[in-house]
Amino acid sequence: MKNYEIMFIVRPTLGEDDVKKVVKDFKGVITNNGGKVTKEENMGQREFAYEIKDFKSGYYFVFEVEAKDDKAIKEFDRLALINNDIVRHLITKVEE
């Protein structure tokens, strides 16, 4: 099993229910592609050091993920890049 940490920022203009839906949908991307979210953390809304896509803040989330291969990670990356609700994301492979 490979371990990954995914941090992503959801745009601040969404309502609370919409933010939860985005998080649920992206968690589904991981699980539907053979990955497992072992830990999920909502870090709340935070201000950016600089504007990103005309936003000054965003909702931060962190997933810790286990996966046999990188299929789930690649699909998350692909969808996060084209989704307008994700302002920025970072995927890190965790070495043991």
C-alpha positions as CSV (number, residue, x, y, z in Angstrom):
1,M,0.0,0.0,0.0
2,K,1.1,3.5,-0.8
3,N,0.2,6.4,1.4
4,Y,-0.7,9.9,0.2
5,E,-1.7,13.2,1.8
6,I,-4.0,15.4,-0.3
7,M,-4.6,19.0,0.7
8,F,-7.2,20.9,-1.3
9,I,-8.9,24.3,-1.0
10,V,-12.5,24.8,-1.9
11,R,-13.6,28.3,-3.0
12,P,-15.1,30.5,-0.3
13,T,-18.2,31.6,-2.3
14,L,-19.9,28.2,-1.9
15,G,-22.5,27.6,0.8
16,E,-21.9,25.2,3.6
17,D,-24.0,22.4,1.9
18,D,-22.2,22.9,-1.4
19,V,-18.7,22.7,0.3
20,K,-19.8,19.4,2.0
21,K,-21.0,18.1,-1.4
22,V,-17.6,18.9,-3.1
23,V,-15.7,17.2,-0.3
24,K,-18.1,14.1,-0.4
25,D,-17.7,14.0,-4.2
26,F,-13.9,14.1,-4.1
27,K,-13.9,11.5,-1.3
28,G,-16.0,9.3,-3.7
29,V,-13.4,9.8,-6.4
30,I,-10.8,8.2,-4.1
31,T,-12.9,5.3,-3.0
32,N,-14.4,4.5,-6.4
33,N,-10.9,4.2,-7.9
34,G,-9.6,1.7,-5.3
35,G,-8.3,4.1,-2.7
36,K,-9.2,4.4,1.0
37,V,-9.5,7.7,2.9
38,T,-8.0,6.8,6.3
39,K,-8.3,10.3,7.8
40,E,-10.2,13.4,6.8
41,E,-9.6,16.8,8.4
42,N,-11.5,20.0,7.9
43,M,-9.1,22.9,8.7
44,G,-11.8,25.6,8.2
45,Q,-11.7,28.8,6.2
46,R,-8.4,30.6,6.1
47,E,-7.0,33.7,4.5
48,F,-4.5,33.3,1.6
49,A,-1.1,35.1,1.7
50,Y,-1.9,36.2,-1.9
51,E,-5.0,36.1,-4.2
52,I,-5.6,32.8,-6.0
53,K,-8.0,32.9,-8.9
54,D,-9.4,36.2,-7.5
55,F,-10.2,34.7,-4.1
56,K,-8.6,36.0,-0.8
57,S,-9.6,32.9,1.3
58,G,-10.8,29.3,1.0
59,Y,-11.9,26.2,2.9
60,Y,-9.0,23.9,3.6
61,F,-9.3,20.1,3.7
62,V,-6.8,17.3,4.2
63,F,-7.2,13.6,3.2
64,E,-4.9,10.9,4.2
65,V,-5.2,8.2,1.6
66,E,-4.1,4.5,1.2
67,A,-4.0,3.1,-2.3
68,K,-2.6,0.0,-4.0
69,D,-1.6,2.0,-7.1
70,D,-1.9,5.6,-8.2
71,K,-5.1,5.3,-10.2
72,A,-7.2,7.0,-7.5
73,I,-4.6,9.7,-7.0
74,K,-4.3,10.5,-10.7
75,E,-8.1,10.7,-11.1
76,F,-8.3,13.0,-8.1
77,D,-5.6,15.2,-9.6
78,R,-7.3,15.2,-13.1
79,L,-10.7,16.2,-11.7
80,A,-9.4,18.8,-9.2
81,L,-7.6,20.6,-12.1
82,I,-10.8,20.9,-14.1
83,N,-13.3,21.5,-11.2
84,N,-14.0,25.2,-10.7
85,D,-14.9,24.6,-7.0
86,I,-11.3,23.5,-6.1
87,V,-9.0,26.6,-6.0
88,R,-5.8,24.7,-5.4
89,H,-4.7,21.2,-4.4
90,L,-1.5,19.4,-3.4
91,I,-0.8,15.7,-3.4
92,T,2.1,14.4,-1.4
93,K,3.4,10.8,-1.3
94,V,4.1,9.9,2.4
95,E,7.2,7.8,2.9
96,E,7.2,5.4,5.8
